[in-house]
């Protein structure tokens, strides 16, 4: 089981002694060292790299509020504080979540730059840590450019006593992407041939994230993205990546259904097979189903809970580990460094777990519930939303997220940054290359793999609209919908209509967050606020 104990601060980095084995991340309690002392120890670069991963644990803590809550998937209770303002695209420039998300990504970038600045001192055995640092620096800038658009690209540890920040102005979006892609490509070289570990950046993860960046930039490079993704999809067995899936002949029979031609033979019904697939779909997120199959209702009848033993699976390419401990001091997006030293219990996002309803967030929109139904989504439906709260006949009924069924204060669901279903659909997207449809067998086959796991019929012609809708239901509550709409060029069409129908305040400019006012105040007359704020 993953174990998390104590965290100490080591100069520029928050050092976490994560074990390198894939089965667990074990945080020890070392003595604080200076950076100079740390770099001279046998495992100093490993400790610094672990500090990067630990720093990133705070990033997903409020990402949901700034991404999924600003999509057409999720709404907030209209009586609960600041969340309805975010959901209605009426975000204030002084919003705390906007500011802490920015600073938490920047803090992780600082830890990554500590390794990169000293990379020539890294021993041969720890060169992979340099690749991890480039990967994490790229990932954080990728988060920032998608959320705020024109951001600085920080490529060194800045001296707080100097005016070095003046050398790092906001850059045009395209230039930021160029730097992100360069970092991901550099990380590929450093991580080449390294050990596969789903709790650490790897070559496969870097290849796929570079491709996603190519697709997300203002002028997508479909050719480069396709080449990168093909190298993974066409060799997925070598990377140990695959969907969690069971063939019909190997599926479990829940109830006896006699064959009319031979009553001694038990037939597997479509509903039973879908139940098998649904249980596996929940396993992707480390969730275990407790219950059975209701013959009368022909659905899964029970509840989900996190099982850490399921979190390492072939579909996960890179995830951030969290663990379950009883504590009154858990990590949040704005936990201070001193707070985290005392933290022994961490959750990726209070808002997305079982406690989300208490904050009035992670409520499925009526628009989403039109596509996420037991009939349309027999596999993903029971594993994505709380079935017991589902009642589409009552317009005011609240239906909540069920992908992260742990206590929000001491949750132990890992946060998945990248999984193989995403890679397959990105590959299809790259082959589609901005067109309206394709019959290319590679794109269709990749798309149909995800469809088959969802218990849905195959297609022979893949359309842009079908791909976007498939991504919506596959990745709901995984903070992808808003960025998918932007990447597909559909944000203004879909979100404007959604906003008009629900009396919200969306405008084209507000697909991006405001640049945090405190960043502007720190360097007056240097940074510009995003339009629309």
N, C-alpha and C positions, 0 to 999 in steps of 0.2 A: 504494500500500500504506500502511496505517497505520504511522506512525512514532512511537516514544516515545523521548525522550532523557533529559533531566534534569528534576528537580522542585525548586523553591525554595519556601521558606516566606515568605509576605508577611503579617505581622501576624496577623490572625485567620484568614487563609485560606491554604491550600496552593495556590499559583498554578501553573496549568498552561496554557500557551499552546496550546490546541487550535485548529487552524484551523477556521473556520466552515463550510468546504465539506463536503459530505456524503461525499465519496470517502475522506477521510482525517482523522485527528486527529494534528496535528503539534505535538509538545511542544518548545518552544524553551528557552533558558536565559537568562532576563532577569535584570537586576540587582535585588536585593531592594530594595523600596521600603517606606516607611511607609504606613499606610492613608491618611493625609491626602494624601500625594504621589500615591498610586495613584488616589484618587478624582478627582484633578485632571488625570489624563492622558486623552488622547482615547479610549483603549480600556480604561480602568480597570475599568469594570463588566463588560466582557467577560472580563477577566482574573479578576475575582472569581467570575464565573459558571463559568468553566472550572475554577477551584479547587474549586467544589462538586462538579463531575463527577469530578474527580480524587480527591477525598476519598471519594466513593462507591465507587471501585474496590475498596476494602478490604472493603466490606459483603458482597458475594457470596462472599468467600473461605472463610467457614465456615458460611454459611447452610444449605448442604446437610446438614451434620451435625445441625442443630437443627430441620430441617423434614422433608425427605424421609426421613432416617434414622429419624425418629419416626413414619413412616407404615407401612402394610402393604405398601409397594412394595419396601423396601430393608432389608437386615439387615447386621450387621457380623460379622466373624470373631470368634468367642468367645475367641480368644487374644490379641486386640490391645487392650491398655490400656483407655482411657476410653471408646472408641467403643461397645463392647457395652453399657455402662451407659446411654448416651444412647439406643441402639436399644431397650433394654428398659424405657424410661420410668422409669429410676432415676437421674435427673439430680441431681447435688449442687449446693447453693446456691453453692458456691465454684468451680464448673466454669469453667475459663478461657474456653471457647468461648461460654458463656452471657454472661459478663461482657464479652468483647471485641465480641460482636455488638451488645450494648446500647451500648457506648461508641462504636463505629464509626458507628452510626446517629446518635448524639448529636453526634459530631464533625461529621458532614455537616450536621446541623441548625444547628450553630453557624456554619458557613460560609454557609449559606443566610440565616441571620438577619443576617449582616454586610451582605449586599446589601439585605435588606428594611428593616433599620434606617436605611439611607442611601438608600432608594429615591427620595426627593424630589430627590436630587442627580443622578439618572441622566439623561443627555441623551436627547433624543427618539429618536435612532438606536439607543439601547441599552435602551429600555424593555422589550424582550423578555427581557432578563436578569433583570428583576424577576419576570416571569412564570415563568422557569425556577427562580428561587429559591423561589417559592411552591410550585411543583410538587415540587421535591426535598424541601422541608420536609414537605409532605404525604406524599410517598412514604416517607420515613424514619419518620414517626410511624405510617403504615399498617403498615410492617414491625413496629414495636414493639408496637402494640396487638394485632396478631394473634398475636404470639409471647408477650407477657407479660400481656396483657389490660388491667389498670388501670395506666396510665403517666402521667407528667406530660406536658403539652403545652407545649413551650418556644417562646415566640414573640418572644424577643429574645436578644441576646448578653448573657450574664450576666457580671457583674464577679466574678472569682474572689476579689477582696479584700473583697467584701461578702457578706452573708448572703441574697442575692437568691434563692438556690435554695429558701429557706423559703417563698417566694411561689408555688412551683410544685409543689404536692403531687400525689400520684397522683390521677387523676380517674377517675370511673366510665367504663366502656368506652363507653357511649352518648355521653357528652359528648366524649370524645376523637374519636369518629367525626364528630360535628358539626363540630368544628374542622378535621378533615382534609378533609371535604367542602367546607367554606368556603374552605380554601386551594386545593383543586383548582379550584373555581369561579372564584376570583380569578385563578388562573393562566390559565384559559381566556380571560378578558377581556384580559389583557396579551398573550397569545400569538395572539390573533385575527388572522388574515390573514398570519401570519408564514411564513417559508420552511420548507418541509418538510425536516427533517434527522433521520435515524433515530438519530443519535448525540447528539441534544439533545432536551430536552422540547419538544413542539409542542402546538398547539391540539387536534389529534386525539388525541394521547396523553392530554392532560389530561381531555378529555371521557370517554374510555373508563375512565380510572382513577377518575374521580369516580363513574361508574356502578358500577364494581367495589366501591367503598367503600359506596355505597348498598346493594348486595346483601349486603355482609359485616357490616353493623352488626347489633346484637342484634335490632332490629325492622326487617327489610329494607324499603326503600321501592322496591317493584317498579315503580311508576308512573314515578317520576323516572328510575330506571335504564333503563327501556324507552325513554323519550323521548330520553335522551342517546344510547343505543346505536343507536336507529333513525336518528338524525341522521348517524351514521357509516356504518352498514350500507347504508342506502338511498342513500347518496351516496359509496360507497367509491371510485368512480372519481375523484371530485374530490379525495379525500385521497391517491390513488395507493396504496390498500391492496387487496390481493387474496391469495388462496391461490396458492402455486406449484402449478400444475396443468396437465396436458396432456390434450386431448381424444383419444379413441381413434384418430381418423382421422389425427392428427398425431404419433402415437407411433412410436418406432423399432422396427424388426424386428431382433432379434438373430440369429435363425437362420431358414433357409428352411423354411416350412411350406406345401407346395402345397395349393391348393384342390382337393378331390376332383372338383369339376365343371369346373375349368379349371386343370390342373397348372402353368400358367405364372404363375398369380397367387399371391403370397405372403400367406398369412393371418397376422394378428397374433393370437397366442394370449392367453388371459387371463393366463397367467403372464408373458408378455413385457410386456403392458400394465402389470401390477402392478410389474414391474421398473422400467419407466419412471417410474411414480409414486413408487416407493421412492427412486430417485435424486434426484428433485425434493424429496422430503421431507427427505432428508439435506442438500440444498442450502439449505434454510431455515436451518440452523444453520451455514452456511458450510462444509459438508463436501463433499468431492469423492470420488466412487467410483472406485477404481482396480481394474479387473478386467473380468470379462465375465459372460456369462449361461451357466450350465451347462444344456445341453439335457437331460442325463441326470437331473440333480437338479431341474431347472426352477426354479432360484433364482439370485440374484446370487452370483457366486463371486469374492470379492476382499476388499478392505479400504477403509477410509475414512481420509481425512486432511483437515486444515483447509486451505481455500483462501480467503484474505482477500478475493479478488475476488468471491466468492459471498456475502459476509456482508451486503452492502447489497442487499436484495431487497424486493419489494412486500409480503411477508408481515410484515416487521419494522416495528413501529411505534416502539419505543424500545429501544435496547440500549446497554450499557456496553462501550466498546472496550478490547480488550487486544491486545498485540502480541507478536511472537516475536523475542527476542534471546537470545544465549547469555550467561548471566551466572550467577555464584554467589550473587547477591543479588537475589532475586525477592520480590515483594510477598506477604505473608500477612495474615491477619486481624489479627494483633497486631504487624505491622511498626511500629516507631516512626517518628516524623517524620524523625529523622536517617537512619534506614535508607532511607526512601523517597527522600531526596535523592540517594542513591547508586544507587537502583534503576533499571535500564534494561530490566528484563524482568518481565512481570507475567502472572499467571494468575488467573482468577476463582475457581478452587477446585481445589487439589491433589487433593482427595478424589474429585472427579468425573471426572478425566481418566484417561489410561492408567496413571498412577502410583497411582490409587486402590487397586488390588489389593494394592500393597505395604503399604498401611496397613490392609488387611482391610476396606475399606468399599466402598460402591456395589455390593454384591452383591444381585442380585435375589432376593426371597423366593420360596419355592416357591408361595406363594399367588398372587403376581403372574405367575409362569411358567405358571400354569394358564390365564391369559387372554392372555398374550403368547406365542403360538405361531405358527409359519409358516402353519398352516391358518386360524387365527382372525384373524391380523393379517398378511396377506401383504405389505403395504406398509410398515407401521411396524416390523415385527419386525426385519428386517435393518439398519434404520437406528437402532434404539434400543438393542439389546443386542449384545454380541459373539457373533456366530453361532458362531464356532469353539469358544467355551467352553460352548455350550449343549448340555446332555445331560440331559434330564429323567428319563432312566431311572436316573440315579445321584443319589440323594437328597442326598448330601453335596457334589455338584458345585457349583462357584461360577460363576455367570454374571454378567458385569459390564456396566456402562454403556458404550455406544458412541456416545452423542450428542456427546461432547466428546473426540475421538480425538487429543489432543495431549499432549505431555510435560507432566506436572503442574508441573514447576519452571519451564518456559519456555513455557507454553501460550499459544496465540494465538486460541483460540475466544473470540468476544465473548460477553457474558452478556446474554441476551434478557430484558428486563423485561416486554415486552408484544408479542404478535404477533396477527395478524388472526384466526387460528383461535380464539384465546381470546375475541376480541370476538364472533365468530359464536355461540359456545356460551354466552357470557354473555347475549347477546341472547335466545337461546332460553330461558335460565333466567329472565330477567326476565319474559318473556311467560308462561311456566309459572306464575310467581308463587306458588311454594310448593305448587302442586297436585301431584297424583299423575300426571296425564297431560294432554295437550292435542293437539288436531288443528288448532290455529291454523296456517294456511298459512305465516305468516311464521316462526314458530318451527320448523316442520318443514323449511322450505326452508333456513334457516340451519344447522340440524343436518345436513341431508343434503349440504350443501356439504362439510362436514368428512368425512362418511362416504364421499362419492364420491372424494375425494382419497386416502382410505385403501383404496380398492378394494373397498368394502363396499356391500351393497344398501341402497337407500333405505327409509325407513319412512314410514308414513302416520299413525301415532299415536306421538307422542313421550312417553315416560314419564320420570319423575324418575330411576328406577333406571338407565335406558338412558343418560340424559344424564350421570349421575355416572360410569358405567363408561366412557363415551366420553372423558370428560375424563381418566380415569385412564390410559388407554393412549395418548392423544394427548400428554399432558404429563408422562409419566413422566420422572424425573430433572430436571424443571424446577421442583422445589420447590413444587408446587401441591397435591399430593394431601392433605396434612394439612389445609390451609386449606379445600379443597373439602369435605372430610368435616365440618368444623366448620360451614361456611356452609350446607350442606344439612341440618344437624341430625342427621347420621348418625355422628358421631365415636364416641359412646359405644357404639352398637350394633356397629359394624364393628370398631373398635379393641379393644373389650373381648373380642369373640369371638376376634380375631386374637391378643390377649395370652393368653387362656386356652389356646388351642391350642398356643402356643409357650412357655408357662411364663414370661411376661413380667410386668411390674408396673404395667400401665396401670390408672388409675382416672380417673373423670370429671374430677377436679381437675387431673390431670397432662397434660391436653391442652395446657395452657399451661406455659411455662418458669418456673422460680423467678426471682423478682426478684433480681438479682445481690447477693450478700451485701455486697460492698464498697460498693454504693450505700447500703445500709441502715447500714453502719458509718460512712460519711461524714457521715450526718445521723442520729445515734441518736434513737430514739423518734419519728421523723418518718414514715418509710415503713413499710408493713406488708408482710410476706412473703406471697406467694400461698398459698392453702390447699393442703394436701397436702405441704408441704415443711418 
